[in-house]
Structure formats: C-alpha cells, structure tokens
Amino acid sequence: MKGVFHYFDYYYDAHKYKLANDSSDDDVELERFANKSSKSSKRSNNARPFEYLICLDFEATCWDKVAMDVRIKEQKQEIIEFGAVLVNLRSGAVEAEFHEYVRPTNQPILSKFCTNLTGITQALIDRQQPFPVVYRKFDNWLTGIRTEKQLGFANPSMRTGNHRNTTFCSWTNWDLGKFFKWDCARHGIRQPGYFRAWIDGRKVFTNKFPRRQINFEQALRQLNVPRTGDAHSAIGDAKTLASLMNRLKEKGTRICKVTSPARAKY
C-alpha cells in the first residue's frame, strides 16, 4: 500500500473504496469458520473441477470517494490495465500471461488519486492504445492459448467442468461483470459468451471459510499466500490470485462452477 495512507488500510476491493482499521479480529473470525463449507459448495461436489483458470485483474480509472461514487453510478470508469494469467490447476503452474496498459478515451486524464493508487502515470498511459485495440489483442491471446492447450471456455449455458475445462476467475464480480462490460458497451463491442461466465474468487474463498466481509489482502494472509508484485498492479494481482486459487485447491476446494450473471453480487 502507498505510505500516504498511514494508519488506515485503504483497500481497493472490487474497485470500490472503503476505509477500515486493520484488526486481528478478522483473522480470529476466519479461523473460527476455517473448517465449514457453504451449501453452494456442497451442491458443486458432483461437478468436475476445471483444469485451467484464466485469472485476471483490471485496473480502472478512479477518483477519491465522493467523485468515485458518482462515476460508478454513471458507469464512467474505464480499464487502464489488463492483467491475465493461465494457471494449470493440476500442476499449479502459470503457463501463459497477458499484460497491456490501455489509454482511456472517455476521460483521458488520470486523477492524482488514481496515479497514487496504481502507480500508472499520465505519461505512461498516453503512449498506450485504446480499449478496442487491446481487446482484440486479448482475444487473439485467448485464441492462441485455446488452440495450443486445447481449452474449452465455459459460458452462461455450459457453466461447469463437466462441460468445459477452462473459465475466467477474478476477485469479486466487478472486473468482467462491470468494468469489462461497460467498456465493451462504450465501444460497441459484442461480447462472446465466454466473457459472460467467470468464477468469483472471493465467493470460492467464503464458501470454504464462511465470512460476511473479506478483502483480498485478508484472504492472502489467512492462507499465507505471498503477493507477486505490487498491489493494484493488474498483472501482479492476476498472478497473486492464481496463487490463492491454487492454495484453495490444495486445501480441498473444488473449483468447478462459474458465477451465474443473474445472481452475481457486487
């Protein structure tokens, strides 16, 4: 975290801002529920687990809390960094990665808050290509790994490992359910079905360790998962999420069913 935040942990969980005191009570509560399973986990036991996950994270334009609330309501946020890795859940290895910055076009000037949080500067972002170009690069990368690894991507009608061997995974539903959807709509891009199916890593975690509120850093601490790279780096967070999902699998979690878009919580 940036030193400017001092006493508080200012965490960017699901790209909505909350201030919270860091408390050891969080770890106590997680330990209390460590061996419980949710009903939804039990219903998934008959489904075949996915063999691969594409763990992804997007960094998006952001502002201080007052300005942020308005822009979320108006769907003004734009993706400024793509990070994605293909992780083999059988071996635990990351077998491919994608990383690109994106130049926003709706509101092209980054806020000071955004630069302080993500480390992404105006000079860096001005040299990048806009979302439609990066989207095509990402989709071409997906096509390449799909052919090379013989991947079948889950979609809204084929949602488990019984039907397909691969799906996306993000921490919460915001990355694909909001940011990606908003940018596609803004640029007139029709999303293929596989972009409308994903696993919410936070939901997988809370199914294993029931808890009303949990952020990414707390989950990493609970399972002793080291961070790769800086917080709020899309590629660093994608790699760290892959490590977390591997750790959950090691602890017996069956990662086998995507989120229903109609039931996704934000």
C-alpha positions in Angstrom: 0.0 0.0 0.0 1.1 3.6 -0.6 2.7 5.1 2.5 0.3 8.1 2.3 -2.4 6.0 3.9 -0.5 5.5 7.2 -2.9 4.4 10.0 -5.7 3.0 7.7 -5.6 0.2 5.2 -7.1 1.8 2.2 -8.1 -1.2 0.2 -9.4 -1.2 -3.4 -11.6 -4.3 -3.0 -13.8 -4.9 -6.1 -12.6 -1.4 -7.2 -15.0 0.2 -4.6 -13.2 2.2 -1.8 -13.6 1.5 1.8 -11.6 2.7 4.9 -11.1 0.1 7.6 -9.0 -0.3 10.6 -6.7 -3.3 10.4 -7.9 -5.7 13.1 -6.7 -9.0 14.4 -10.4 -9.9 14.9 -10.6 -10.6 11.1 -8.1 -13.4 11.5 -9.8 -14.8 14.5 -13.2 -14.9 12.7 -11.6 -16.6 9.7 -10.0 -19.2 11.9 -13.4 -19.8 13.7 -15.0 -20.8 10.4 -12.0 -22.4 8.7 -13.5 -25.9 8.5 -17.0 -25.1 7.5 -18.5 -25.4 4.0 -21.3 -23.5 2.5 -24.4 -25.1 0.9 -23.4 -23.9 -2.5 -20.0 -25.7 -2.1 -21.9 -29.0 -1.3 -24.1 -28.6 -4.4 -20.9 -28.4 -6.5 -19.4 -31.6 -5.3 -20.8 -33.6 -8.2 -19.4 -31.3 -10.9 -16.0 -32.0 -12.4 -13.4 -29.3 -11.5 -12.0 -27.0 -14.1 -8.5 -28.0 -15.3 -7.4 -24.4 -16.0 -8.3 -20.9 -14.8 -7.6 -17.6 -16.6 -7.0 -15.4 -13.5 -7.5 -11.8 -14.4 -7.5 -8.3 -13.0 -8.2 -4.9 -14.4 -7.1 -1.6 -13.1 -9.6 1.2 -13.9 -9.8 5.0 -13.7 -10.6 6.1 -10.2 -11.0 9.1 -8.0 -11.5 9.9 -4.4 -14.6 8.5 -2.7 -17.1 11.4 -3.5 -16.1 11.6 -7.1 -15.9 7.8 -7.3 -19.5 7.2 -6.2 -20.8 9.5 -8.9 -18.7 7.9 -11.7 -19.6 4.3 -10.6 -23.3 5.3 -10.8 -22.8 6.8 -14.3 -20.6 3.9 -15.4 -17.7 6.3 -16.2 -14.8 4.1 -15.2 -12.5 2.8 -17.9 -10.0 0.0 -17.9 -6.4 1.3 -17.9 -4.5 -2.0 -17.4 -5.2 -5.7 -18.4 -3.5 -8.5 -16.5 -4.3 -12.2 -17.1 -2.5 -15.5 -16.5 -3.4 -19.0 -17.5 -2.9 -21.3 -14.5 -2.9 -25.1 -14.7 -4.8 -26.3 -11.6 -3.4 -29.8 -11.9 0.2 -28.7 -11.7 -0.2 -25.2 -10.2 1.9 -23.7 -12.9 1.3 -20.4 -14.7 1.6 -21.4 -18.4 0.9 -18.1 -20.2 0.3 -14.5 -19.4 -1.1 -11.3 -21.0 -0.3 -7.8 -19.9 -1.2 -4.5 -21.5 -2.0 -0.9 -20.5 -4.9 0.9 -22.0 -5.4 4.6 -22.9 -8.8 5.8 -21.7 -10.8 7.8 -24.2 -13.9 8.9 -22.3 -12.0 10.7 -19.5 -8.4 10.6 -20.7 -6.8 12.5 -17.8 -5.9 10.3 -14.8 -6.7 11.7 -11.4 -3.8 12.1 -8.9 -5.7 9.6 -6.7 -5.5 7.0 -9.5 -1.8 7.5 -10.1 -1.0 7.3 -6.4 -3.1 4.1 -6.0 -2.0 2.2 -9.1 1.4 3.8 -9.9 0.2 4.3 -13.5 1.3 7.8 -14.8 -0.3 10.0 -17.4 2.9 9.8 -19.5 2.7 6.0 -19.5 -1.0 5.9 -20.3 -0.7 8.5 -23.1 1.5 6.1 -25.1 -0.9 3.2 -25.0 -3.6 2.0 -27.4 -7.3 2.4 -26.7 -9.6 -0.3 -25.4 -10.8 -1.8 -28.8 -7.2 -2.4 -29.9 -6.2 -4.0 -26.5 -9.4 -6.0 -26.5 -8.5 -7.5 -29.9 -5.0 -8.3 -28.6 -6.5 -10.1 -25.6 -9.0 -12.1 -27.6 -6.2 -13.1 -30.0 -4.1 -14.2 -27.0 -7.1 -16.3 -25.8 -7.4 -17.8 -29.3 -3.8 -18.8 -29.2 -3.8 -20.5 -25.8 -7.1 -22.1 -26.6 -5.6 -23.8 -29.7 -2.2 -24.6 -28.0 -3.7 -26.0 -24.8 -6.9 -27.4 -26.2 -9.1 -25.3 -24.0 -12.8 -25.2 -23.9 -14.2 -22.0 -22.3 -17.2 -22.1 -20.0 -20.2 -19.9 -21.0 -23.5 -19.0 -19.4 -25.2 -22.2 -20.7 -22.2 -24.5 -20.0 -21.1 -23.5 -16.6 -19.2 -26.4 -15.0 -16.1 -28.5 -15.5 -18.4 -31.2 -16.8 -18.9 -29.1 -20.0 -15.7 -27.1 -20.4 -12.2 -27.3 -18.9 -11.5 -23.6 -18.5 -13.0 -20.4 -17.3 -12.1 -16.9 -16.1 -11.5 -16.1 -12.4 -11.4 -12.7 -10.8 -11.6 -11.4 -7.2 -15.3 -10.4 -7.0 -17.6 -9.9 -10.0 -16.6 -6.4 -10.8 -13.9 -7.0 -13.4 -15.9 -8.8 -16.0 -19.4 -8.0 -14.7 -18.9 -4.2 -14.6 -15.7 -2.7 -16.0 -15.2 -5.0 -19.0 -19.0 -4.9 -19.8 -19.0 -1.1 -19.6 -16.0 -0.7 -21.9 -17.4 -3.1 -24.4 -20.7 -1.3 -24.4 -19.0 2.1 -24.7 -17.1 1.0 -27.8 -19.8 -1.1 -29.4 -18.1 -4.4 -28.9 -20.3 -7.5 -28.7 -19.0 -9.9 -26.0 -18.7 -13.6 -26.9 -20.4 -15.9 -24.4 -17.2 -16.9 -22.7 -16.7 -13.3 -21.4 -20.0 -13.7 -19.6 -19.0 -16.6 -17.4 -16.4 -16.5 -14.7 -15.6 -17.6 -11.1 -15.7 -15.1 -8.3 -12.6 -15.9 -6.3 -14.0 -14.2 -3.2 -17.1 -16.4 -3.3 -14.9 -19.5 -3.6 -13.0 -18.3 -0.5 -16.1 -17.6 1.6 -17.6 -20.9 0.6 -14.6 -22.5 2.2 -14.2 -20.0 5.0 -17.7 -18.5 5.6 -17.5 -14.8 6.3 -19.7 -11.8 5.5 -16.8 -9.5 4.6 -13.3 -10.3 3.3 -10.9 -8.4 1.2 -8.0 -9.7 -1.0 -5.2 -8.9 1.4 -7.0 -10.6 4.3 -7.5 -13.7 2.2 -3.9 -13.8 1.3 -2.8 -13.5 5.0 -5.3 -16.2 6.1 -3.8 -18.8 3.7 -0.2 -17.5 3.9 -0.1 -16.7 0.2 2.8 -14.4 -0.8 2.0 -11.4 -3.1 3.5 -11.3 -6.5 4.4 -7.7 -7.5 2.7 -4.6 -6.1 -0.9 -4.2 -5.0 -3.0 -2.6 -7.7 -0.8 -3.8 -10.5 -3.2 -5.8 -12.7 -0.6 -8.4 -13.7 0.7 -8.7 -10.2 -2.8 -9.1 -8.8 -3.7 -11.7 -11.5 -0.6 -13.8 -10.6 -1.3 -13.4 -6.9 -4.9 -14.5 -7.5 -3.6 -17.6 -9.3 -1.5 -18.5 -6.3 -4.6 -18.0 -4.0 -6.8 -20.3 -6.2 -4.0 -22.9 -6.2 -3.8 -22.7 -2.4 -7.6 -23.2 -2.1 -7.4 -26.2 -4.4 -4.6 -27.6 -2.2 -7.0 -27.3 0.8 -9.6 -29.4 -0.9 -11.7 -26.7 -2.6 -13.5 -27.9 -5.8 -13.3 -25.2 -8.4 -16.0 -26.4 -10.7 -18.8 -23.9 -11.4 -19.0 -20.4 -12.7 -20.9 -17.5 -11.3 -24.5 -17.0 -12.6 -24.5 -13.5 -14.0 -28.1 -13.0 -12.8 -27.0 -13.9 -9.3 -23.7 -12.1 -9.2 -23.3 -9.8 -6.2 -21.2 -6.6 -6.3 
